[in-house]
Structures are given as structure tokens and as C-alpha cells.
């Protein structure tokens, strides 16, 4: 029957709304910890400070329709080149064990094709302390000059740190703290040197001033040890020089090959050479270090890559404790690599009969020029297109023009571009088919349930992506299939001209509670079928205030229509179906399925096995309703099967003056292994809630269940009864009860009223005797 019901799904006429539901992207950056606002040069900005080695986590919260795509980038500053060129497409940016070189400004860019992209940024400062440097003044340039007695000498010490002003310095001579005197002066922040640089100045150098001087830098609270650097002052020193051998100032190699950069150095003592990158601030060397020391002045690189291209600095380093102001030279490394082109892949849509221009542009490469370009259509070589004179002078792109898009000219085009080192290709998919629809996920209360059946309807809404890019959409083909089933219903939905941003709507009916469905929607134009979009729709219980329309809770959704467990009772009601039942549950009690008889259908029940005891109560409380009518009717199905059945009570909690619970209906004892329906009239005087209270009986065979609860304005239904049939005054009519299962204790103080004799009799014997319904 489930497959049959699926095949009978009805689709009612759709409605179009001419409102634009597209919303531009909006973004906001959030992070762990606090950010402060720093004002520099009369410009205020958010600065997030993090310790080196900690985990940086930035999240970009976005809104908009269609769903924006998020891209993280980082600008100059102390950014690594690899991160700048590799964007992170994710709403959350996470960097483990962040390094000082990864500080800088991070940008979150959210775009969905509507309006301008949303761009937010935040500056990240990484606290660290590295790179101690030493310098001697005067810096003698001629190799023949030595440090001589009688001259003034200044030693300076500087440490790169964030924040810089927290660095402290201490000076030592031959292992002991240096003592200030008339000839030995120590300055913490020398105004003649870079900010936060300490200096030790020797006036009128004496022989006794020769020795080893050490500067120690400390950074309170930093996760790094103190840094120190020392220098030997003697008369046997010759300042060094450094230069690049002739013909070695520019080194050109192909990607993947080895390379060797060389600088020559002289001096006494002969210092080692330190290599670093120049053109990319704080970028690392291929070894992963910011500085690399080589004793022979040669930097050897294995299997160079394109990101190694640039200018390298060679400079003299401290040696045997001695160093003057570093000498330096530069070497240019050019790494040749195949071209990179854009677009690597592009979907080109155009209406039939209109022209199309395909362009393949050189994004980067070395050499940065196009040596040749070849076009193919569906793998077949095309004749070379005419060469534009301007393009011939600066060949940075290749073009192909199609005079008109037709069914024959639709397909895949490839442009292969070469720069004599290698090649790359641009791929174009040209067609006149429509783009896919964009489902609208913000429909308020899309699910609508039906009172007397286990069916529901669903409001399906969507917009058409770029409807003006191709020929007008003539109709949509809708396919709907119940999950885990093979059969599907297909329906054509005709439409008039569809505008960009126009919200289209279609109502799917006769969906089975609580099943989920796959919906596929395909636009059709004169070209044929366009791109298909699919989504899964799920049943959710509607949560509404009572009104004249249907308001039945089937308990199919985990939210159970807003019902909650009472915190003052002994135990809770449980939501389950035949598939989630405990296989070891007690037999001869409880329902096998819900009222619909399907194994997937859910219901609420109380489990009376241990540790439950006689008289324990479980209460299920409805949402709060505003009373807008004098009378309401509560209808529900109940299942009370088992020899230890206790009681099921319906209470009304009035909220107009405090919380007051009033009994409206009650039933006790075994009522058989069937579902039965009750209609209970209530007349609340103000805001109210209804409460289902299950009471445990004398034993474990006492499970009670409820399902399909309906709350409606007005009086309860009164059925047309035969004069010989009775009506139960406790809220049940005789037709609602299962024949032959009418115990004496049907409900407290229950009476049956006979319309034939106009008498009211107590229920102390079975109501019906045989088929004629006589008392």
C-alpha cells in the first residue's frame, strides 16, 4: 500500500510570487579570545593577539541567498607566500601551532553572485621573540683598518619581538654583569638606533676593554627562553666584504632542477654567510628556516619550485663571537615553469542563435608569454582563429569566437596554451541549456499534516538561477520518490516567463507520514532539458496555536509538536515506533504499531517495567495556548492493553491566575489490544495547556500509549446515533469503542445515557447484547 500511495501523489497548481528573494552576502568574523581596537595614524582597527604556538581559529559567519561561498586570504605583512596564493574555501580557518611569520591581516570574502561580495578583515598579531642581532660601531669599511685603542666603540643589541616594548636587555663582560662607569655607558633605548635597541658604548678604548661582551634579552611571559649574543673585541680583526662572482648575479633554471647560489666573502676572521629571502617579507627559505648559514657561501637548492623564484640576500654572519655591521649582496633566482591559465574550466551558457567569445588567459608562467595556442572542439583540431594585431604584440591570451550557439556547436572546447617550457589548457562547456533551480530553504512552516490520515503536504519553493542567460524556461519537470523506494512520480509544471529572483511555489500532497522524499526539479527550454537540482524533504511536526484548521500531532518528529516532559513527575513518556521497540520488551502489553499500522509511525507511551512502582506518574505537557474561543475539543487515540494497566488522565492547566490543573477525563484498566479514540470537551478560562498523565498500575504489564492528538476550537463532534445506542458522558460515544470490550470501570463516575428511554444508568454491565445493540 505504501508504493500505491506514492504513485497517487497529487500535485496541485503552483503559484508564483514576484518578490525577489535573493539576498546579498553578509559576513562577520568571530574568534576565540578577545580582540582590542588599536589606533595607529588616526586609523582604528581590530587586532587579535595570540601567542606563538597556539591554535588560531577564525570563523566567518555568513547569511544570504543563494548560500554564499566563503574564501579566506591573507595580505602582505609577515605572510608566507604559499598561503597568499592558496585560498582557503571554508567558513572556519584553523591554523595549528601558529608561527610569528603567520601574523598579519586575514580577510574573509563571502559572495553568492548577488550584489557585491562581503569582505571582513582582522589583524592577527603573534607574540614571539626571535632573531637577536648584534652590531659594532664604527663600522670600518676598508679591510686594512682594525679596531684600534683610543677610539670610541659602540656595541648594539636588538631583538625582534611582538610587542617590541616588552623586551628587556642585560649586558655582561667576560661572564660578569657589565658595570657602568665614565667610559662604559649602557643605554636601553638608543635614540640613534632602531626602536627598543640597547647599546653599550666604550669611550677611549683601552687594552683592558678587550674581551667577550654578551647581551641577554628577556621577554616576560613569552614561551621562549632568553636570547643572548656575544662578541669578542680584540686588535686582530679585519672587517669582511662580500660579493657575487661575475655571471652569477642571475641564475635561471627549470622547475624541478637543482640550483646553486654563490657569494664570495673575505675578512679576518673569515665569517660564514647567511642566506635569506628579500622580495617576500619574512618568507622562509626552502629549508623551512628564515635564515640559513653556509660556511662556503653557496646555497644549494634541490628540485626548485616556482615559489622559490625571487631575490636572495647573502650577508656576513657573526663568527667566533665577532661581528660588525653585516655586509650583503643579492642573487636573483628565476625558475621557469609551465603556464597557468584561467579559466581552467568554464560553463558557458547562451541562448540559441547568439554569439559567444571564448578567452583563455595566461595567469602566470615563466616565461610570461604565450608561444602557441591550439583550439579543439570535442577533441577535433580547429583551424587557427584570426590573430588580432594587438594580441600578437602582447600574447597573454587566446580567443575563439562562435558566431551563433546551435545544437551542433554546443559541446566541449579546449584551448591548449604553451610557453616553450610546458603547456596548460582551458576547458569550455558551451550550451544553451538552462541553469539549475535554486531551492529556497527558508520557507516558514512548509509541512502541513492532515487530521484523519497519516499524510502530509509540503510547500516546495525555488528560484531560477540566471533565467535570462538562455532561452526562457517553458516548464519544469518534477520527480518525487520516497527514500528507499524505486518508483517515482513525474509531473510537468508549466510556467510563464520567470524573472530573476522570482519565488516559485508548488505544493506536494499525499506524502506519507513520517517518510522522507527525494525531489528532483529540471527546467526545460526550447533547447531541451536544463540542469537538474535535487533535495531531500523531511516531515516535521507543525507547531501551531489551536485554530479552525487541522492541528494534529502525530509525534513523528523528535520535537513532538512542542510537548515537554513535566519535571515534577516520577518518570517520562517515551517516543518510539515498531522499528525502535526494545526486542526484549514485555509481551502482552503496549501497541505493536501506531494508529496508522505502519512500522515507521511513532507514538508516545509509558514503560511500566522496573524500576517503576505502583502509583508512579508520567506527565506530557503541551505548549501554552492562548484561549480565543469558549469551547475546545481534545481528540486523541489511546492504547491500554495489559492486565496491570493503571490509569490515563487528561488534565487542563489554566495559566490565567497561576498554574491550576483540572481533571477533564480519565480511564483505567485493560481496554484490549486495539487503538480507540476519545473526544474530550474543555472550556479554559484563559491561556492553557493540556497534560497527558499516565499512572503505573500494580505490575509491569501496564504500558499505555497515545497518538494523533488534535486540539480544535468548538464543541466535540456528536455523531448521529441509533435510538437504541448509548452515548458515554465521560467523553466517549459508544461507536468509538471496540465491541465487546466495555469493562465496568470505563471511566470514573461513568454513565451511559439511552436516548430511547431517556434514562441514565451506571456502567456496571456490558452495554450491548448481540448485534441489535439492545441494553
RODRENBA-285900 format. One line per field, with one value per residue (C-alpha): residue number from 1; residue in three letters; x, y, z. Coordinates in steps of 0.25 Angstrom, whole numbers. Layout:
<gulums>
k = (NUM;...)
r = (ALA;...)
X = (X;...)
Y = (Y;...)
Z = (Z;...)
</gulums>
This chain:
<gulums>
k = (1;2;3;4;5;6;7;8;9;10;11;12;13;14;15;16;17;18;19;20;21;22;23;24;25;26;27;28;29;30;31;32;33;34;35;36;37;38;39;40;41;42;43;44;45;46;47;48;49;50;51;52;53;54;55;56;57;58;59;60;61;62;63;64;65;66;67;68;69;70;71;72;73;74;75;76;77;78;79;80;81;82;83;84;85;86;87;88;89;90;91;92;93;94;95;96;97;98;99;100;101;102;103;104;105;106;107;108;109;110;111;112;113;114;115;116;117;118;119;120;121;122;123;124;125;126;127;128;129;130;131;132;133;134;135;136;137;138;139;140;141;142;143;144;145;146;147;148;149;150;151;152;153;154;155;156;157;158;159;160;161;162;163;164;165;166;167;168;169;170;171;172;173;174;175;176;177;178;179;180;181;182;183;184;185;186;187;188;189;190;191;192;193;194;195;196;197;198;199;200;201;202;203;204;205;206;207;208;209;210;211;212;213;214;215;216;217;218;219;220;221;222;223;224;225;226;227;228;229;230;231;232;233;234;235;236;237;238;239;240;241;242;243;244;245;246;247;248;249;250;251;252;253;254;255;256;257;258;259;260;261;262;263;264;265;266;267;268;269;270;271;272;273;274;275;276;277;278;279;280;281;282;283;284;285;286;287;288;289;290;291;292;293;294;295;296;297;298;299;300;301;302;303;304;305;306;307;308;309;310;311;312;313;314;315;316;317;318;319;320;321;322;323;324;325;326;327;328;329;330;331;332;333;334;335;336;337;338;339;340;341;342;343;344;345;346;347;348;349;350;351;352;353;354;355;356;357;358;359;360;361;362;363;364;365;366;367;368;369;370;371;372;373;374;375;376;377;378;379;380;381;382;383;384;385;386;387;388;389;390;391;392;393;394;395;396;397;398;399;400;401;402;403;404;405;406;407;408;409;410;411;412;413;414;415;416;417;418;419;420;421;422;423;424;425;426;427;428;429;430;431;432;433;434;435;436;437;438;439;440;441;442;443;444;445;446;447;448;449;450;451;452;453;454;455;456;457;458;459;460;461;462;463;464;465;466;467;468;469;470;471;472;473;474;475;476;477;478;479;480;481;482;483;484;485;486;487;488;489;490;491;492;493;494;495;496;497;498;499;500;501;502;503;504;505;506;507;508;509;510;511;512;513;514;515;516;517;518;519;520;521;522;523;524;525;526;527;528;529;530;531;532;533;534;535;536;537;538;539;540;541;542;543;544;545;546;547;548;549;550;551;552;553;554;555;556;557;558;559;560;561;562;563;564;565;566;567;568;569;570;571;572;573;574;575;576;577;578;579;580;581;582;583;584;585;586;587;588;589;590;591;592;593;594;595;596;597;598;599;600;601;602;603;604;605;606;607;608;609;610;611;612;613;614;615;616;617;618;619;620;621;622;623;624;625;626;627;628;629;630;631;632;633;634;635;636;637;638;639;640;641;642;643;644;645;646;647;648;649;650;651;652;653;654;655;656;657;658;659;660;661;662;663;664;665;666;667;668;669;670;671;672;673;674;675;676;677;678;679;680;681;682;683;684;685;686;687;688;689;690;691;692;693;694;695;696;697;698;699;700;701;702;703;704;705;706;707;708;709;710;711;712;713;714;715;716;717;718;719;720;721;722;723;724;725;726;727;728;729;730;731;732;733;734;735;736;737;738;739;740;741;742;743;744;745;746;747;748;749;750;751;752;753;754;755;756;757;758;759;760;761;762;763;764;765;766;767;768;769;770;771;772;773;774;775)
r = (UNK;UNK;UNK;UNK;UNK;UNK;UNK;UNK;UNK;UNK;UNK;UNK;UNK;UNK;UNK;UNK;UNK;UNK;UNK;UNK;UNK;UNK;UNK;UNK;UNK;UNK;UNK;UNK;UNK;UNK;UNK;UNK;UNK;UNK;UNK;UNK;UNK;UNK;UNK;UNK;UNK;UNK;UNK;UNK;UNK;UNK;UNK;UNK;UNK;UNK;UNK;UNK;UNK;UNK;UNK;UNK;UNK;UNK;UNK;UNK;UNK;UNK;UNK;UNK;UNK;UNK;UNK;UNK;UNK;UNK;UNK;UNK;UNK;UNK;UNK;UNK;UNK;UNK;UNK;UNK;UNK;UNK;UNK;UNK;UNK;UNK;UNK;UNK;UNK;UNK;UNK;UNK;UNK;UNK;UNK;UNK;UNK;UNK;UNK;UNK;UNK;UNK;UNK;UNK;UNK;UNK;UNK;UNK;UNK;UNK;UNK;UNK;UNK;UNK;UNK;UNK;UNK;UNK;UNK;UNK;UNK;UNK;UNK;UNK;UNK;UNK;UNK;UNK;UNK;UNK;UNK;UNK;UNK;UNK;UNK;UNK;UNK;UNK;UNK;UNK;UNK;UNK;UNK;UNK;UNK;UNK;UNK;UNK;UNK;UNK;UNK;UNK;UNK;UNK;UNK;UNK;UNK;UNK;UNK;UNK;UNK;UNK;UNK;UNK;UNK;UNK;UNK;UNK;UNK;UNK;UNK;UNK;UNK;UNK;UNK;UNK;UNK;UNK;UNK;UNK;UNK;UNK;UNK;UNK;UNK;UNK;UNK;UNK;UNK;UNK;UNK;UNK;UNK;UNK;UNK;UNK;UNK;UNK;UNK;UNK;UNK;UNK;UNK;UNK;UNK;UNK;UNK;UNK;UNK;UNK;UNK;UNK;UNK;UNK;UNK;UNK;UNK;UNK;UNK;UNK;UNK;UNK;UNK;UNK;UNK;UNK;UNK;UNK;UNK;UNK;UNK;UNK;UNK;UNK;UNK;UNK;UNK;UNK;UNK;UNK;UNK;UNK;UNK;UNK;UNK;UNK;UNK;UNK;UNK;UNK;UNK;UNK;UNK;UNK;UNK;UNK;UNK;UNK;UNK;UNK;UNK;UNK;UNK;UNK;UNK;UNK;UNK;UNK;UNK;UNK;UNK;UNK;UNK;UNK;UNK;UNK;UNK;UNK;UNK;UNK;UNK;UNK;UNK;UNK;UNK;UNK;UNK;UNK;UNK;UNK;UNK;UNK;UNK;UNK;UNK;UNK;UNK;UNK;UNK;UNK;UNK;UNK;UNK;UNK;UNK;UNK;UNK;UNK;UNK;UNK;UNK;UNK;UNK;UNK;UNK;UNK;UNK;UNK;UNK;UNK;UNK;UNK;UNK;UNK;UNK;UNK;UNK;UNK;UNK;UNK;UNK;UNK;UNK;UNK;UNK;UNK;UNK;UNK;UNK;UNK;UNK;UNK;UNK;UNK;UNK;UNK;UNK;UNK;UNK;UNK;UNK;UNK;UNK;UNK;UNK;UNK;UNK;UNK;UNK;UNK;UNK;UNK;UNK;UNK;UNK;UNK;UNK;UNK;UNK;UNK;UNK;UNK;UNK;UNK;UNK;UNK;UNK;UNK;UNK;UNK;UNK;UNK;UNK;UNK;UNK;UNK;UNK;UNK;UNK;UNK;UNK;UNK;UNK;UNK;UNK;UNK;UNK;UNK;UNK;UNK;UNK;UNK;UNK;UNK;UNK;UNK;UNK;UNK;UNK;UNK;UNK;UNK;UNK;UNK;UNK;UNK;UNK;UNK;UNK;UNK;UNK;UNK;UNK;UNK;UNK;UNK;UNK;UNK;UNK;UNK;UNK;UNK;UNK;UNK;UNK;UNK;UNK;UNK;UNK;UNK;UNK;UNK;UNK;UNK;UNK;UNK;UNK;UNK;UNK;UNK;UNK;UNK;UNK;UNK;UNK;UNK;UNK;UNK;UNK;UNK;UNK;UNK;UNK;UNK;UNK;UNK;UNK;UNK;UNK;UNK;UNK;UNK;UNK;UNK;UNK;UNK;UNK;UNK;UNK;UNK;UNK;UNK;UNK;UNK;UNK;UNK;UNK;UNK;UNK;UNK;UNK;UNK;UNK;UNK;UNK;UNK;UNK;UNK;UNK;UNK;UNK;UNK;UNK;UNK;UNK;UNK;UNK;UNK;UNK;UNK;UNK;UNK;UNK;UNK;UNK;UNK;UNK;UNK;UNK;UNK;UNK;UNK;UNK;UNK;UNK;UNK;UNK;UNK;UNK;UNK;UNK;UNK;UNK;UNK;UNK;UNK;UNK;UNK;UNK;UNK;UNK;UNK;UNK;UNK;UNK;UNK;UNK;UNK;UNK;UNK;UNK;UNK;UNK;UNK;UNK;UNK;UNK;UNK;UNK;UNK;UNK;UNK;UNK;UNK;UNK;UNK;UNK;UNK;UNK;UNK;UNK;UNK;UNK;UNK;UNK;UNK;UNK;UNK;UNK;UNK;UNK;UNK;UNK;UNK;UNK;UNK;UNK;UNK;UNK;UNK;UNK;UNK;UNK;UNK;UNK;UNK;UNK;UNK;UNK;UNK;UNK;UNK;UNK;UNK;UNK;UNK;UNK;UNK;UNK;UNK;UNK;UNK;UNK;UNK;UNK;UNK;UNK;UNK;UNK;UNK;UNK;UNK;UNK;UNK;UNK;UNK;UNK;UNK;UNK;UNK;UNK;UNK;UNK;UNK;UNK;UNK;UNK;UNK;UNK;UNK;UNK;UNK;UNK;UNK;UNK;UNK;UNK;UNK;UNK;UNK;UNK;UNK;UNK;UNK;UNK;UNK;UNK;UNK;UNK;UNK;UNK;UNK;UNK;UNK;UNK;UNK;UNK;UNK;UNK;UNK;UNK;UNK;UNK;UNK;UNK;UNK;UNK;UNK;UNK;UNK;UNK;UNK;UNK;UNK;UNK;UNK;UNK;UNK;UNK;UNK;UNK;UNK;UNK;UNK;UNK;UNK;UNK;UNK;UNK;UNK;UNK;UNK;UNK;UNK;UNK;UNK;UNK;UNK;UNK;UNK;UNK;UNK;UNK;UNK;UNK;UNK;UNK;UNK;UNK;UNK;UNK;UNK;UNK;UNK;UNK;UNK;UNK;UNK;UNK;UNK;UNK;UNK;UNK;UNK;UNK;UNK;UNK;UNK;UNK;UNK;UNK;UNK;UNK;UNK;UNK;UNK;UNK;UNK;UNK;UNK;UNK;UNK;UNK;UNK;UNK;UNK;UNK;UNK;UNK;UNK;UNK;UNK;UNK;UNK;UNK;UNK;UNK;UNK;UNK;UNK;UNK;UNK;UNK;UNK;UNK)
X = (0;12;16;2;0;13;8;-5;3;-5;2;-8;-6;6;7;17;21;28;37;52;57;72;79;94;104;107;119;124;138;137;149;152;158;157;161;165;164;177;178;190;192;178;172;165;165;162;175;174;187;191;203;213;210;195;184;177;163;155;140;133;118;110;96;89;82;88;97;110;123;134;148;160;172;184;191;205;211;218;210;216;216;209;197;195;194;186;172;164;150;143;135;145;160;169;184;191;203;203;217;221;222;207;203;197;183;173;161;148;141;127;120;108;106;96;101;116;123;124;138;143;157;164;179;185;198;206;214;228;243;253;265;275;285;298;305;318;320;329;327;341;339;354;359;373;367;366;359;369;372;368;355;341;333;318;312;297;287;273;263;250;238;223;221;234;234;233;247;258;273;285;300;312;327;335;323;320;310;316;318;315;326;330;336;325;311;299;286;273;267;278;271;282;278;265;254;256;271;280;295;308;318;333;339;354;356;367;374;367;354;357;349;336;323;310;296;284;270;257;243;234;223;228;228;243;256;264;273;287;298;313;325;339;347;362;372;373;360;358;344;339;334;324;321;315;324;323;312;305;296;284;282;271;267;255;245;249;264;275;281;293;294;308;314;329;333;347;351;359;354;346;331;321;310;295;284;270;259;258;246;236;236;239;237;244;255;253;259;247;256;257;272;282;297;307;322;326;316;308;293;289;275;269;257;254;239;233;230;246;247;251;263;272;281;295;301;312;310;316;328;336;328;331;322;322;310;307;312;302;299;288;285;273;267;258;250;244;231;219;208;196;183;169;158;163;148;137;122;117;102;96;82;81;86;94;109;120;134;143;156;168;177;191;190;205;217;232;234;221;216;209;217;206;191;183;167;160;145;140;155;156;166;160;167;175;166;170;181;178;190;189;189;201;209;206;201;195;182;176;162;151;138;126;116;104;101;93;91;102;112;109;119;133;144;159;170;184;194;209;221;232;234;221;206;193;178;165;153;139;126;117;102;88;82;76;84;78;67;71;63;58;61;55;40;32;25;26;20;4;-1;-15;-24;-31;-19;-5;-2;4;7;20;21;33;39;50;57;63;77;81;68;72;85;78;64;52;48;35;33;39;39;37;41;38;42;40;54;58;47;50;37;35;24;27;19;21;19;16;21;20;33;42;49;62;59;44;40;33;24;18;10;13;1;-2;12;13;16;27;35;45;45;55;51;57;54;58;56;52;54;54;68;63;65;74;82;74;74;70;68;62;50;47;34;34;22;15;15;3;-7;-21;-29;-40;-30;-24;-15;-12;1;5;18;26;37;46;41;28;20;26;21;30;33;28;39;31;26;33;37;36;27;35;34;36;31;31;45;51;44;52;52;53;41;30;20;4;5;7;3;10;10;4;-10;-7;-2;12;25;31;19;23;14;16;16;20;28;24;35;45;49;35;25;11;5;17;13;18;13;14;11;6;11;4;-9;-16;-31;-38;-51;-61;-60;-49;-49;-37;-37;-27;-25;-21;-16;-18;-14;-9;-14;-7;-12;-13;-19;-19;-23;-25;-23;-24;-14;-20;-10;-19;-16;-4;-4;-16;-18;-32;-36;-44;-44;-39;-39;-34;-31;-29;-36;-31;-20;-27;-26;-38;-42;-47;-53;-52;-58;-51;-55;-42;-44;-30;-17;-16;-8;-13;-6;-6;-3;0;-1;6;-3;1;10;20;9;3;9;-1;1;-5;-5;-11;-15;-24;-28;-39;-48;-62;-70;-67;-73;-87;-90;-104;-107;-118;-129;-125;-110;-104;-94;-84;-84;-69;-65;-67;-78;-82;-78;-63;-62;-58;-70;-69;-58;-66;-62;-70;-59;-58;-56;-59;-73;-77;-91;-98;-110;-120;-127;-139;-143;-137;-130;-116;-111;-98;-88;-88;-90;-87;-94;-98;-105;-103;-104;-116;-110;-121;-118)
Y = (0;10;9;11;23;29;27;34;47;59;72;84;96;105;119;129;141;153;156;155;146;147;154;159;152;158;153;154;149;143;137;131;141;156;166;180;193;199;213;216;228;232;219;209;194;181;174;160;156;141;134;127;112;114;110;121;119;129;127;135;135;137;140;142;134;127;121;130;123;127;129;133;140;147;160;165;166;154;145;132;133;119;123;136;129;117;122;114;111;109;116;113;116;108;109;99;104;118;124;138;138;135;148;159;163;152;154;147;148;143;144;138;146;155;170;172;162;164;165;166;166;165;167;156;159;147;149;143;147;143;148;155;163;170;182;189;204;210;200;201;198;197;183;188;196;189;193;202;206;221;221;220;207;205;191;190;179;177;166;165;163;165;174;180;189;178;173;175;175;172;173;164;165;152;145;156;168;180;191;205;216;229;221;210;214;205;211;203;210;217;228;227;212;205;205;197;195;194;199;198;209;209;223;224;209;203;190;186;187;175;163;156;164;157;163;156;159;155;155;153;143;138;123;124;125;137;140;144;148;151;158;158;171;170;177;165;168;171;175;166;168;160;160;151;145;150;144;138;150;144;129;123;108;100;95;82;84;87;101;107;122;127;139;141;147;152;156;153;144;140;139;130;134;135;134;139;144;158;161;153;159;149;137;124;118;105;98;104;114;129;129;118;118;113;112;113;124;114;112;99;96;83;82;96;100;113;119;119;130;143;151;144;152;147;154;152;145;146;137;133;143;155;162;176;182;171;172;167;165;159;148;147;133;131;118;115;107;103;113;114;119;123;119;104;101;109;107;116;118;126;126;119;128;137;139;134;139;129;134;126;136;134;135;133;125;127;132;140;139;130;123;116;113;101;100;87;84;71;66;70;81;94;104;115;127;140;147;161;171;176;162;158;169;164;150;148;141;133;135;127;134;126;133;126;116;104;90;85;96;92;84;84;93;92;103;97;108;107;116;107;101;94;95;96;96;104;96;102;95;103;100;107;99;106;106;98;103;108;102;112;106;117;114;117;104;96;84;83;70;64;61;47;41;39;48;62;72;80;95;94;107;111;122;120;123;133;131;142;135;125;124;125;114;107;97;89;74;70;56;51;38;32;29;14;12;11;17;32;41;51;63;75;89;99;113;127;136;134;146;146;145;141;131;119;110;97;89;74;66;52;50;38;42;41;37;46;48;52;63;66;78;81;93;92;102;101;95;84;79;88;85;77;81;71;72;63;68;62;62;71;73;86;94;104;110;104;109;104;97;84;83;68;64;50;50;47;58;58;72;65;77;85;76;75;65;70;72;69;55;41;37;41;38;31;33;20;12;-3;-1;5;-4;-12;-26;-31;-22;-29;-37;-35;-20;-8;-6;-13;-1;13;17;16;2;5;1;15;22;28;29;33;22;19;8;1;-9;-7;2;7;5;5;20;26;37;42;55;60;75;82;96;108;112;126;123;130;122;118;103;94;79;70;57;46;31;23;8;2;-13;-22;-28;-18;-5;7;20;30;44;57;70;84;94;108;120;132;132;124;109;101;87;81;67;67;52;39;24;12;-3;-12;-8;-18;-19;-8;7;15;29;39;53;62;75;86;101;108;122;127;123;108;95;80;69;54;47;32;25;12;0;-12;-19;-18;-22;-8;0;12;19;31;36;46;57;68;81;89;101;98;86;72;64;58;46;42;31;20;22;8;12;20;32;32;44;43;48;35;31;16;16;19;7;-7;-16;-26;-19;-10;-12;-7;3;10;24;30;32;28;27;23;31;24;33;23;22;36;29;30;17;13;5;-8;-18;-19;-9;-17;-30;-36;-29;-21;-13;-15;-12)
Z = (0;2;-12;-17;-8;-14;-28;-25;-20;-25;-29;-28;-37;-34;-30;-34;-25;-32;-20;-21;-10;-14;-3;-4;5;19;27;41;47;61;68;82;92;92;81;84;76;73;67;59;50;53;48;57;54;62;66;71;79;80;86;76;77;80;70;62;59;51;47;36;39;26;22;8;-3;-10;1;0;-3;7;4;13;9;15;10;12;25;31;22;15;0;0;8;0;-13;-7;-3;8;4;17;27;38;37;46;48;57;65;59;56;56;41;40;47;38;33;29;20;19;6;4;-9;-15;-28;-23;-21;-17;-8;7;11;26;32;45;48;56;64;68;81;80;82;72;63;73;65;69;63;65;62;56;44;37;22;18;20;25;37;50;63;70;84;87;79;83;81;82;83;80;82;77;77;68;77;78;85;84;96;106;103;114;112;121;118;122;121;122;128;139;139;132;142;137;138;131;120;119;116;115;108;108;96;88;80;69;66;63;73;86;83;95;93;101;98;101;102;98;96;106;105;118;110;101;104;101;103;104;102;108;104;112;109;121;119;106;103;98;107;108;96;96;87;89;82;84;84;80;72;62;54;39;35;24;10;1;-14;-25;-35;-49;-57;-45;-41;-48;-48;-57;-56;-59;-49;-43;-46;-35;-34;-27;-22;-19;-11;-8;5;11;25;37;43;31;35;30;20;24;13;14;4;0;-8;1;15;26;16;19;11;4;17;25;32;31;31;26;29;19;22;7;3;-6;-4;-11;-15;-19;-28;-29;-30;-35;-21;-20;-30;-25;-19;-9;1;5;17;27;40;54;55;67;75;66;56;50;43;33;18;8;-7;-15;-25;-34;-36;-48;-48;-61;-61;-70;-71;-62;-69;-66;-66;-64;-67;-70;-72;-84;-85;-97;-104;-117;-129;-120;-122;-111;-109;-102;-96;-90;-82;-77;-62;-59;-64;-67;-78;-76;-91;-100;-110;-117;-115;-121;-121;-121;-122;-116;-118;-132;-136;-141;-151;-144;-142;-148;-140;-134;-136;-122;-117;-125;-119;-104;-106;-92;-96;-108;-113;-121;-126;-129;-138;-132;-122;-128;-124;-133;-128;-113;-106;-100;-105;-101;-103;-101;-98;-97;-93;-98;-84;-83;-86;-80;-84;-83;-84;-88;-88;-97;-98;-98;-87;-74;-61;-49;-40;-26;-15;-4;9;18;15;28;33;20;25;27;33;31;42;38;31;32;20;19;9;7;1;-9;-13;-22;-31;-45;-46;-57;-65;-75;-78;-88;-95;-86;-77;-82;-71;-60;-59;-45;-40;-26;-20;-6;0;0;-12;-27;-32;-35;-39;-50;-53;-63;-57;-68;-65;-71;-72;-60;-54;-47;-32;-34;-24;-30;-21;-23;-12;-11;-5;0;5;15;30;34;21;14;-1;-11;-20;-34;-42;-56;-65;-79;-91;-106;-105;-96;-82;-73;-61;-50;-35;-24;-10;2;9;23;31;43;52;51;64;63;73;72;61;52;42;45;57;59;66;60;69;56;59;70;75;77;74;85;96;108;120;133;143;155;151;154;140;125;113;102;87;79;67;63;58;70;81;90;85;100;103;112;104;105;107;99;84;72;64;64;59;45;46;39;45;43;50;64;77;91;102;117;120;134;136;147;154;152;164;167;166;159;149;136;130;116;115;102;98;104;96;96;98;87;88;99;95;90;87;90;81;83;81;93;95;108;108;119;132;140;133;142;138;127;131;123;131;127;133;134;133;136;151;154;150;153;148;146;142;129;126;132;128;136;133;122;109;99;89;80;78;82;81;91;89;102;102;110;113;118;124;119;114;116;114;113;120;118;131;131;144;147;151;160;151;139;129;129;117;112;98;92;77;68;77;72;78;71;74;76;82;81;69;72;63;59;68;67;78;83;85;96;98;109;117;120;106;98;89;88;73;77;86;82;82;94;101;111;125;137;141;127;134;148;151;136;132;119;114;106;96;95;110;114;126;131;136;143;135;143;132;117;109;97;96;82;68;71;81;92;106)
</gulums>
